[in-house]
Amino acid sequence: MQIHGAHGYLVAQFLSPLANRRDDDWGGDPKRRMRFVLEVVRRIRARVSPGFAVGIKLNSADFQRGGFTEDESRGVVAALAQEGLDLIEVSGGSYESPAMMGTAAASTRAREAYFLEYARTVRGLVGDIPLAVTGGFRSRTAMEDAIGDGECDVVGIGRPTATITDAASAILTGRADTLTTHQSRSGMRGVLGRVVDIKALDGILDLGWHTDQLHRISAGLEPDPHRGRLATTVALLRRNGRTPLRPKRGG
């Protein structure tokens, strides 16, 4: 079982000072904001057998001004490392600032992985717990380097698997040296860029495109790499209404 503690979902909302405005024991300072995730982990661990694997995906940061920071994240990692977890996965971003969709600065993409630099800073905090990094990995060389250099123990592959369903096998067997991905963009630029957060909108559209592929796979269909912007936008609106396309969402 993996607890999703990233990308703006419920656990991440409790951790974020932007979303968590509570003034009781579940909000306020970082220690009280992390109480929710610690209790979730403890309650799950108490209900399952000792050999049942429990992991968590956690944001390195949410990349929003005044939001969840890397320093706070390291504090959460240190606390979680004492809770008997079997895997800690590092990611980052939210749907308002979708760093997990490839919107990170060029400097963070130098080695493909968006969150590898952060992972190095928590390596000593996790002890013997395997550390996974997801986001940006595409080539076998980059994956081997990250693991070989001891920067992480597990490489997560996300978007490539939406169109290459045997992506892990392709890399491990040497059938592919690099995984290809699709990037869906809104096509809106120029004057619209002054009133709309184009980067965030592109990230949401790209997420919607990949979500469509997962729906196809779950229905027994083959991925459709030629799916266009219009079909993606219509499907996104049908599933979620207009909320995902707004530049900013309330906490």
N, C-alpha and C positions, 0 to 999 in steps of 0.2 A: 504494500500500500504506500502510495506517495501523497503527502499533504501538499496541496498547491498553495504556497505562501508567497507568491510573486504576482506580478502583472496586474495589480489592482483588484484582485479578488479579495474575499472576506478577510483572510488572515493578513494580507498586505494592507488592507484598510485599517485594521487595528494597529499595525506597526507604524503607519504614516501619520505624522503630526498634522498633515493637511486634512486627512479624512477623519481621524480620530479626535474629536473635540470633547470627549467625555471628561468629566471632572470628578469621577469616582475612582475606584481601585483599578479600573480597566483602561484608564487614559491619563494623559498628562505627560509625565516625564518618560524617558525611554524604558525604564524598568517596568513601569505600570503598563505601557503600551505593548510590551513583549509578553505580558502575563497570559494573554489569550492563547498565543501559539504554544506556549509552554504547557498550558492546561490541556490543549487539544492533544499534544503529543503524549502527555502522561495518561490521559483517559484512554487513548487508543492502545498504548503499551500495556495498560492494566487489563485490557479485555482480550488480548491476543496471546498466543503462546510465546515463550522465549525465542523460539526459532522462526517466528513469523517476521518477515522483513518489513520494516517501517522506515520510510525515507521522507525527505522534504525538499521541495524546490523553493529557493529563497532569493529574493532580489538582492543584488549587490547594492543597488540604489534604485529609486524610481525616476531619477532624472527630471524632477520637477522642483522649481524654486521653492524652498521652504519645506520640502518633502523628506522622505526617508533617505538618509545619507549613508555613505560607505562606512563611516565611523560607527553609526548606529547599527548597521548591518553586522559589522564585526562583533559588536557586543552581543547580538542575537545568536550568531554562530557559536561564540564561546559558551553561551548558556545552553544552547541545544546540544552541544558536544557532550554535556553531562547527562543527557536524557536517554541514552541507550539506543540512539538511531543507528541505522545500518547504511545510510547514504545521505549525503548533503549535496544537493545540486545547486549550482550557481547560475543565475540568469539575471535579468534586469529589465527595468522599464515598466510602463503601464500603457493602457490604450490611449491616454492623453499624450504620452511621450514614448512611443513604441520602439525603444532601443533594441528590443528582442527581435524586431522585424528588419534590422539592418540599417537603422538610422543613426548609428553611432558615428563619431568623428573618424576621419580617415586614419588618424594615428592609432586608434584602437583596433582598426581592421588590418594592421600591418601583418599580423600573424594569423589572419582569418578570424580567430575567436574573439568575440567582442568583450568577454569578461575575464580573459586569462590573467590580465594584470591584477585585477582584484583577487582572483583565486590564489595568486602567489602570496598575498598578504594574509590569507586565512589558513594557509597550509599548516602552520604551526599550531593553530587553534583547534583543529578537528581531531588531533591525535591519530588513532588507528581507523577512524571512520573514513571510508572511501569518499573521495571528493570528485564530483562530476561537474563538467562545464558544458553548457549547451548554448549555441548561438554563434553562427558564422563559420563553423568548420565545414570545409568542402573538400580538401585534398587529403589523400592518405599521408603525405609527407608531414603536413601540419599536425595531423592527429598523432602520428608516431612521435613527432618532436615533443609535443605537449606531454605525452605520457612518459616518453623516454627521459625527459628533463625533470620528471617528478612534479610537474606543475599541477597535474590532476591524475586521477586514477581511471576515470571513465569519461568518454567523449559522447555527448548527446547529439543526435542528428534529428532535426525537426523538419523544416520545410522540404528538403530533398525527398523525404519519404512519401510526401503527398503525391508525387508523380513517379518516383522510383521506389516501388514498394519493397524491393529487396536491396535497398541501398546499403545496409550494413553488410550483407553477404557480398555485395559487389566489391566493397572496399576490402573486407577481410580476405577474400579469395584472390584478390588482385585483378578481377575482371574490369575494374574501373580504378583509375588513379585519382580522378576528380569527379565530384558529383555536381551535376548541373542543376540550376534552380531557375524559376520563373519570377520575374518582378512585374507586378501589375501596377500601373501608375494612372492617376486620374486624368492626366493630360492638361490640367488647369495651371496656367502660369500667368505671367504678366501682371495686369492690374489686380486680378483676383488674389494674387499672393499677398496683397496688402490687407485684405480683409479676411482671408481664410488661411489657416495653418496648413499649407500644402503638404509639408513633410508628414504631419500627423494623418492627414487625409489619405495620402498615398500608402502609409503604413496600414491603415484600417482596410483600404481596398485590397491591398496585398494579402492581408490576413483573411479577408472574405474569399478571395480567389482560392487560397489553399484550403479553407474550410469547405468550399464547394467540392474540391477534389476528395476530401475525406468522406463527405456525404455520398459521393459517387462510389467510392470503394466499399463503404458500408452497405450499399445497396447492391453490391455484386457487379458493379460496372467498372470499366477501365477508366483511369484518369483521362481528363480532356485538356491537354496542354495548350490547345488553341482557344480555350474559352476566353471571350472578350470582356472588355470593361463594362459594357452595358448589361450583359447577362449577370455578371458578378454583382453589379450595383443593385439590380432588381432583386436578386436572391438575398442580398444583404438586408435590403429594406423589408422584404417579406419575413425574414427571420427575426429581425431586431427593431423594426421601425426606423425612424429617422435619427434616433439617439446616437448610434455609432458615428454618423457623419457630421455631428456637431463638433466644432473645434475643441471645445472644452465641455466637460461634464461635471456635474455637481458631485461632492463627496458623499 
